[in-house]
Amino acid sequence: MATWNEELRRLRRGRNRSAAELSSACGLSQGSIRSYELGRRHPTREHLSRLLDCLEADAPTRIAILAGAGFSATPDREKNVEQSVSETDAIPLLGRRPWPAFLVNHRADVVAVNQVAERFLELQPTRPGRPPNVLTWVTRRALATRCVNWDATVTVMIRGFKAGNPQLESLDAPSASFAPLVDAVCAGDPVLVARFSELWEALPAWRGPFAGVVFETMWRAKRGERIRFNCAISCVNAESGLYLHDWIPADSASFRVLEKQLAARTR
């Protein structure tokens, strides 16, 4: 696998830009650019981001280079928030993500997922009027056994659900509206259901804005390789409680494993 500096050089050459042209465009010296590409010097995040902006790097390439250079691939929270977007207009946003992405409402219903998520998690396409719920996924053994840090991931989901639904709901005596969701969760693997119940009773609601939260999920690929995701939650419509969940590979190795897994499923 190419190192970050080799990928940077390959990107520049692919854009047909000389070091001199790039220097003029981004305000960095030719010597600095050559030193970065040869691995003789290490750029600051600001300088590397400036180079990637000038080279119009796409999201996968940007993440791979930043992460390879040791910088967090977590997206800029301000740029990741798109307020007051309707559900109809929000769904196309998923298709532009090169990583698994989900549109979720305040009840944790999965309104839509992109094709990357469907292929990666081997999900059935969502059907209009019958959205699954994120909480029902966590007790499905086929999915849960692939999540290495299951407790930590489910903790965020439960606290987020409680924040969006402030009424005190009980798993033992659920309200009429909550009962169908409890039944669906409890239809999963008994061991996972028991652990889910323990976490539900112990965890408080999320305090503060849920939008802008970024948490880590570690995923086990089919061949045992691991993919580390930075899961970023952004609000697209605060009034209706609509959120985008982006599972962004946190480093170049994770992105390559994701690409390899997706490619294998298109054959």
C-alpha positions in Angstrom: 0.0 0.0 0.0 1.3 3.4 -0.9 2.4 5.7 1.9 0.6 9.1 2.4 3.4 11.0 0.7 3.5 8.7 -2.3 -0.3 9.1 -2.6 0.2 12.9 -2.4 2.7 12.8 -5.2 0.5 10.5 -7.3 -2.5 12.9 -6.7 -0.5 15.9 -7.9 0.7 14.1 -11.0 -2.8 12.8 -11.7 -4.0 16.4 -11.7 -1.2 17.3 -14.1 0.2 20.0 -11.7 3.9 20.7 -11.4 5.4 21.4 -8.0 5.9 25.0 -9.2 2.2 25.4 -10.2 1.0 23.9 -6.9 3.4 26.1 -5.0 2.0 29.2 -6.6 -1.6 28.0 -6.0 -1.3 27.1 -2.3 1.4 29.5 -1.1 3.9 26.8 0.0 7.4 26.6 -1.3 8.4 24.1 -4.0 11.0 22.8 -1.6 8.4 22.1 1.0 6.2 20.3 -1.4 9.0 18.1 -2.7 10.2 17.4 0.8 6.6 16.3 1.8 6.3 14.0 -1.3 9.7 12.4 -0.6 9.0 11.9 3.1 11.9 14.1 4.2 9.6 16.5 6.1 6.3 16.2 7.8 3.6 18.9 7.1 1.3 20.5 9.5 -2.4 19.6 9.2 -3.0 23.1 7.9 -0.4 22.8 5.1 -1.5 19.3 4.1 -5.1 20.4 4.0 -4.2 23.4 1.9 -2.4 21.1 -0.6 -5.4 18.7 -0.8 -7.8 21.7 -1.3 -5.7 23.0 -4.2 -5.5 19.5 -5.7 -9.3 19.1 -5.3 -8.8 15.7 -3.6 -11.9 13.6 -3.4 -13.1 12.4 0.0 -11.5 8.9 0.0 -8.2 10.3 -1.1 -8.3 13.1 1.4 -9.1 10.8 4.2 -6.4 8.3 3.2 -3.7 11.0 3.0 -4.6 12.8 6.2 -4.9 9.6 8.2 -1.7 8.2 6.7 0.1 11.4 7.8 -1.2 10.8 11.3 -4.0 13.3 11.4 -7.5 12.6 12.4 -9.9 11.8 9.6 -12.8 13.1 11.6 -14.7 15.6 9.4 -15.1 19.3 10.3 -18.2 19.4 12.4 -19.3 22.8 11.1 -19.1 21.7 7.5 -20.9 18.4 8.3 -24.1 20.1 9.5 -26.9 20.9 6.9 -29.8 22.5 8.8 -33.5 22.5 7.7 -33.3 20.0 4.9 -36.5 18.0 4.3 -36.5 14.2 4.4 -37.0 14.1 0.6 -34.0 16.4 0.0 -31.8 14.7 2.6 -32.0 11.2 1.1 -29.8 12.2 -2.0 -27.1 13.4 0.4 -26.5 9.8 1.3 -25.6 8.9 -2.3 -22.7 11.3 -2.3 -21.0 9.6 0.6 -18.2 7.2 -0.3 -18.6 5.4 3.0 -21.6 3.8 4.8 -24.2 6.5 5.6 -27.6 6.4 7.2 -30.5 8.9 7.6 -32.1 8.4 11.0 -34.9 10.2 12.8 -35.2 11.0 16.5 -36.9 7.7 17.2 -33.8 5.9 15.7 -35.8 4.8 12.7 -33.6 4.2 9.7 -35.3 6.4 7.1 -32.7 5.5 4.4 -29.3 4.1 3.8 -26.9 4.5 0.9 -25.8 1.6 -1.3 -22.4 1.5 0.4 -24.1 0.8 3.7 -26.4 -1.8 2.1 -23.4 -3.7 0.6 -21.1 -3.3 3.6 -23.6 -4.5 6.2 -25.4 -6.8 3.7 -28.7 -5.1 4.4 -31.9 -5.4 2.5 -33.0 -2.1 0.9 -35.3 -0.1 3.1 -39.0 -0.2 2.3 -41.1 2.9 2.3 -43.4 3.0 5.3 -41.6 0.2 7.2 -38.3 1.6 8.3 -36.1 -0.6 10.6 -34.8 0.8 13.8 -31.2 1.2 14.8 -31.9 -0.4 18.2 -33.3 -3.6 16.6 -30.0 -4.0 14.7 -27.9 -4.2 17.8 -29.4 -7.4 19.0 -29.1 -9.1 15.6 -26.2 -11.6 16.1 -25.1 -11.4 12.4 -24.4 -7.7 12.8 -23.5 -7.5 16.4 -20.7 -10.1 16.3 -18.9 -8.0 13.7 -18.8 -4.9 16.0 -15.7 -5.2 18.2 -16.6 -2.4 20.6 -20.3 -3.3 20.8 -20.9 -1.9 24.3 -19.4 1.5 23.4 -21.3 1.7 20.2 -24.7 0.7 21.7 -24.1 3.1 24.6 -24.1 6.0 22.1 -27.3 4.7 20.4 -29.2 4.3 23.7 -28.2 7.7 25.1 -29.0 9.3 21.8 -32.5 7.6 21.7 -33.2 8.7 25.3 -32.2 12.3 24.4 -34.6 12.4 21.5 -37.4 10.8 23.5 -37.2 12.4 26.9 -40.2 10.5 28.3 -39.1 7.8 30.7 -39.6 4.5 28.9 -39.3 1.1 30.5 -38.4 -2.2 28.8 -40.5 -4.1 31.3 -43.6 -1.8 31.1 -43.3 0.1 27.8 -45.8 2.6 26.5 -48.1 1.6 23.7 -45.9 3.5 21.2 -42.7 2.0 22.6 -43.9 -1.6 22.9 -43.4 -2.6 19.2 -39.8 -1.5 19.3 -39.1 -3.4 22.6 -40.7 -6.5 21.0 -38.4 -6.2 18.0 -35.3 -5.7 20.1 -36.2 -8.6 22.3 -36.6 -10.9 19.2 -32.8 -10.8 18.8 -30.1 -12.9 20.3 -30.9 -13.6 24.0 -27.4 -12.8 25.2 -27.3 -9.5 23.4 -30.9 -8.7 24.6 -29.8 -9.2 28.2 -26.7 -7.0 27.8 -28.9 -4.3 26.0 -31.3 -4.4 28.9 -28.5 -3.8 31.4 -27.1 -0.9 29.4 -30.6 0.6 29.0 -31.2 0.6 32.7 -27.8 2.1 33.6 -27.4 4.8 31.0 -28.7 8.4 31.2 -29.9 10.4 28.2 -27.2 12.2 26.2 -26.6 15.7 27.6 -26.1 18.6 25.2 -26.5 18.6 21.4 -26.4 15.2 19.8 -25.5 16.7 16.4 -21.7 17.0 16.1 -21.1 13.9 18.2 -18.3 11.7 16.7 -17.7 8.2 18.2 -15.5 5.3 17.2 -16.8 2.0 16.0 -14.4 -0.9 15.4 -15.7 -3.3 12.8 -14.5 -6.8 12.0 -14.5 -7.6 8.2 -15.3 -11.1 6.9 -11.6 -12.1 6.7 -10.8 -10.9 10.2 -9.4 -7.5 9.1 -10.6 -4.6 11.2 -12.1 -1.3 10.0 -12.0 1.6 12.4 -14.8 4.1 11.8 -15.3 7.7 13.0 -19.1 7.8 13.2 -20.2 11.4 12.8 -23.7 12.5 13.6 -25.0 15.7 12.0 -28.4 17.3 12.1 -30.1 18.0 8.8 -33.5 19.1 10.2 -33.6 20.1 13.9 -37.4 20.7 13.8 -38.3 17.2 12.7 -35.3 15.5 14.4 -33.6 14.2 11.3 -29.9 13.1 11.5 -27.2 11.9 9.1 -24.9 9.2 10.5 -21.7 8.9 8.5 -19.4 6.0 9.2 -16.1 7.4 8.0 -13.0 5.2 7.8 -10.6 6.7 10.4 -7.3 5.8 8.7 -6.0 4.8 5.3 -5.7 1.1 6.2 -9.4 1.1 7.2 -10.4 2.8 4.0 -8.5 0.2 1.9 -10.1 -2.7 3.7 -13.6 -1.1 3.2 -12.8 -0.6 -0.5 -11.6 -4.2 -0.9 -14.7 -5.6 0.9 -17.1 -3.6 -1.3 -15.2 -4.6 -4.5 -15.5 -8.3 -3.6 -19.3 -7.9 -3.3 -19.7 -6.4 -6.7 -18.3 -9.4 -8.5 
